Amino acid sequence: MNDNAMAIITMAMWLLLPVLATVSVAAAPWTTDRHELFGVTVPRAAFDDTSLAGLRRYYSLAVGCFGGLSALTGFGVWRGFGLTAALWSAAISLVLITAFGFVWLQRCRREVIAVKAERGWKAVGDRRVAVIDDSLPKPLPLWCDLAYIAIIAATVIVGYAGYAGMPQYVPIHMNMVSAVDVWVGKSPWLIWLAPVLDLVIAIVITVVHVAVLRAKRPVDPLQPQRSAWRHAVTSRAWSVCALLVGVAATLGVGLTLQLGLLGLVPLDAVGAAGMFAVVLAFAGCTVIAMFYGWNGFHPTNAENGADDETMPRDDDRYWYAGGFYFNPGDSAVWVPKRFGTGWTVNLARPSVWFGIVAFLALLAVGAFVLAML
């Protein structure tokens, strides 16, 4: 495959990301637990309420239009200013689409809070149940992540085996249009660049896997067995997605980078492989959200008790802006999001802040190592 074809593939994947982001953000109100609407606890009946259903459509339409405009802008930038500007436009669009969705979430959330107060929706008590059933589908076990160790070991072996043939000057960085802009002299330390990068990726994906395994699993008191089964199926899907993305990233980025440093493959293959892993992650999350919803709650499911106007519990006081959870009385570190699918963290837990600091330190060390090469 020639360099021009590789650049086109990389560009196509870059420009696909804003589209996937738009679909994911626009679908968020439809894939959330039926007891949560724009980050507000509501009765199940509220999900099918005419005015609130219109609010969901309004949100999705607004995000879809903004995302579509961003895509058209990116195409126009590409045609008018070239590939580099188009790729920067795509990257900025990802941030803007997410920010736009969050701002619109706050607007819709205020309306839901007003409707909730007007209709006097309140939880009577705090009903919580647990389901113990060994027949429920289970997420992939954590030992599956040992695959990353094998990939890292293979990357080290390949590096030492091919070191003798490594060029005297090695390209280690390319800009957004696949042009090499950083070269370094041949050194044994370069062999460890790819494995360390793989290790960072493996740690991040393993933390995601731990979140899937250890996260709080909400059970609907009105349908305990059914909701527990749905959550189990969804958790298994997330664990499979995390493993696939992790393997694609460590193989595609780390091992491909090692081969690139040895001069065995063009370095732009690393960028294409990395973008493939990112697109796979976005696509996987979007498919899970659209197909499973959160605990399987989406409009295509017929729900028993959909007209129920009771609320088993109400945790609104612990949620800020509909997405930030702070509850000192909850020992859970990972909790389900209130908007969209996936999990977030309990910011009241000290371990969360320790993890954030450790992750930032890891990024700083990585940046320092790259700067010293």
N, C-alpha and C positions, 0 to 999 in steps of 0.2 A: 504494500500500500504506500503510495507516494505521500510526500509531506503535505501537498495541497489537499488531498483527500482527508488526511488526518485532521488538518486544521478545520475543514468543513464539518466533519463529524463532531469535533469538540465544540465548534460554534453552535451547531444545531442543538446539542445537549444543553449548552448554556442558555440559549434562547427558550428552551422548553421549560426551564425551571420556573419562570414567572407564571406560565400557564398552569403548571401543577400547583404552585402556591395559591393562585387565584381559586382553583377548584377546591382545594383543601379548606381555605378560609371561608369561602362562600357556603360550603356544605356544613360548617360547624353547627349552626342552629338546628339542623335536621338530624344530627348524629349524636346528640347529647341525651343523657338520661331524661326520661319524661318528667321527673320530679325537679328538673333544673331547666330554667329558661333564661338565657342571657346572664347566667351566673346568679340567678335568684331562685330560691326554693319556692315551688308552686305545687298545687295539687295536680294530679294526673289529668284532670279534666281541662286544665288550662292549656295543655298541649294542642288540643283540638278546638280551642276557643277561636271564633272567627276573627276577632280583632287581633289577637296575639299571633295567629297563624299568618295574618297579613303582615305583621311586623317581621316575622321570619322571612317572608318573601321579599319584603322591602330591603332587608339587610343583604340577602343573597344577591338581589338585583344591583344594589349599590356597589358591593364588592366586585361583582362580575363586570359591571361597566368600568369601574376603575382599573381592574386588571386588564380588560380588553383594550382600554386606552393606553395602558402601559406597554402592552404588546405592540400596538400600532406605532407608538412612539419609538420603541426599540427598533422596529423595522425601518422606520423613517431615518433614524440615526444611522443605521447600518448603510442604507442607500446613500445618505448624504455625507457622512463623515467617516465611513470605513468600519472595519471589523473591530478595531480596538475600542473605539467609542461605543459601538453597539454592545460589546461585552460589558463595558463599564455600566452602560445603561441597564442591562439585564440585572447586574448585581445590585444596582441602586433600586431597581423595581422590586426586588425581593424584599428589601427593607421597607419600602413605601407601602407595598401591599399589606404586609403584616401590620404596620403602623396604622394604616387606614382601617383595617378590620378591627383593631383595638379601639380606635376612636369611635367608630360606629357602634361597637359593642357597648360603650359607655352610654351613648345616646339611647339605644334600645333598652338598656338595663334600667335607666331612669324611668322609662315609660312602664316597664313591667313592675317596678317597685311601686309606682303610683297606682296601677291597677290592683296590685296586691293589697295595698292599704285601703283602696276604695271598696273592695269586695270583702274585706275583713278576713282574708285567708291567714289562718294561724294554725300552728301545729298544736295538737292536744297531746301533751306529754312528749316523750322521746323514745319512740319505738325502734328497737334494733334487734335483729335476729341473726343467728349464725346457722349455716348449713354444713354438716359434716357428712360427706358422701364420697367414698373412695372411688366410686365409678365415674366421677366427673372427669372430663378431659383435663390433662395436666400440661403445663408449659414444658418446653424442653429443659432438661436438668442443666445445672450450671457446668457440669463436667464437659458438656459439648464445647465450651469455650476453650478447652485444651487444644482444639484445632489451631488456635492462634499460635500456641507454642511451637507446634510442628511447622507452621509457615515461617515463623521467625527463625527457627533453627535452619530451615532450608535456605532462607535468605542469607544467613551467615555462611553456610557451607558454600553456596554459589559464589559469594564474595571472595572467600579465600581461594577457592578453586580457580577463579578467573583473574585473580589479582595480577599475575605475571603479564597478562595481556592487556591490562588497563592502560589506556592512553596516558601520555605524560601530562596532558592538561585535560581536565574533565569538566564538562558542563554540568552545573548543579541547579540551575534555575532558568526558567523561560518566562517571558512575559505573556500577556493574554493572547497574543497572536502567534504563539509557538516559536518565537525568536529567542535564542540563547542570549542572556544578558549577564550571566555570572559564570566565570571559569575559575577553577582552582587547580593547583598542582597535585600530581599523583601522591597519595599518602595512604598508609594502612588504616588511618582513622576513617577514611571515606567508606571503608567496608561496613562500618558500624552506623553510618547515617541512616540507611534504609531500615535495618532492624530496630533502631531506636524509634523511628517514625512509626513502624509497625506496632511497637510496644505501646506507644501513646494511643494509637487507634484501638488496639485491643483493650486497653484499660477503659477507654470511653465506652466501647460497645459492651464490655462486661458489666460496667456500672448500669447501663440500660437494662441488661438482662437481669441483674439483681433487682432493679426497680420492678420489673415485671413479676418476679418471684415473690418479693417481699411487700409489695404495695397492698394497701388496705383494699379489701374486696367487699364493696357494698352489696347488701342483699335487700331486695324490696320486700318488706314485711307482708305486702299484699299478695306477692307471688314468690315466695322464698326459693322453692326448688327451681322454678323456671329461670329466675334472674341469676341464681347461682350457676346454673348450667351455661347461660349465655356469657357470663363473665369468664367462666373457665375456658370456653371456646375462644373468646376474644383474646384472652391472655396467651393462649397457645399460639394463636396467629401472630401476635406481637413478638413472641419469643422466636418463632421461625423467621420472621422478617429481620429481627436483629441479627441472628446468626448469618443469614444470607448476605446482609449488608456488610457485616464484619469480615466475612471471608472474602467478599468482592473487594473491599477496601484494602485489606492486608495483602492479598495477592496482587491486586491491580495497581496499588500504589507502591508498597514496600518492595515486593519482588521485582516488579517492572522497573522501579527506580534502580535497584541493584544491577539489573541487566543493562540499563541505560548508562550507568556509571562505568560499566565494564566495556561499553561501546558495542554491545551485542544487539541492542534495539535502539531506535531513535528516541531521544528524550521526550519528544512530544507525545509518544505513546503513554508516558506517565500521566500527562495531563488528561488525555482521553480516558484512561482507566480510572483516574480519580473522579472525573466528571460522571462516568458511568455509575460509580458507587453512589455519588450524590443523587443522581437521577433515580437510581434504584431505591434509595431511602425515601425520597419524596413520593415516588410512585407507590411503593409498598404502603406507606402511611395513608395515602389517599385511598387506595383500594380497600384497606382494612376499615377505614372510616366509612366509606360508602357502602361496603358489603355487610359489615358487622354492626356499624354504629357503635355506641357506647353501651355495653351490656345488651347489644342487639336492638336498642330502641331507635327505630327509624320509621318513617311513615308507611313503609310497605308491610309492617307487621300489624296484625290484628291483635289488639290488646284486650284482655279481659279486665273489666273494671276501669275502662278508659274514661267513664263519666264520674269517677270517684273524686269528690272535692275535699278529701281529707289529706293531711300531710303528716306522715309518721314522725317527722322531725324537721327542725329548721335550724340550719347552721349559718345563716346569713351573717351573723355578727362576727364570725371568724374569717370571713372572706372580704377582701378589699379589692375594689374595682372589678369584682367578678372573677379574678384570676390569681390573687395572691392569698395564700392560706397561712394564718398565724393563730395557732391554738395551743397554748402551753399545756392544756389538759389532755391533749391527744398525744400518745406515745408514738404514733405512726410517723415515719419519715416521709414515705411516699403515699400520696393520696390521689384519687381520681380527679381529673380536671372538672371544673364546672361548665366549661364551654368547649365543645369539640371533644376529641378523643385523646386518650393518653393519660399521663400522670404529671403531677407537679409535686413540689416539696412543701413540707410543713416548716415554715420559716421560724417557728418557735423552738425548733430542736437545735441545740448547739452543734450536733454532728453535721447538720446541713451547712452551717457557716464554715465549719472546718473543711468540709469538702469543697466549698466554693473557693476558699483561700488556697487549698492544695492544688486545685485545678488551675487557678491563675498563676500560681508559682510554677507549675509544670510548663505552662505556655511560655512564661518568662524565661525559664531555663532553656527550652527548645529554641526560642528566638535568639538567646545569647550564644548558644552553640553554633547556630547557623551563621551568626554575625562573625564568629571567630574563625570560621573556615577560610 
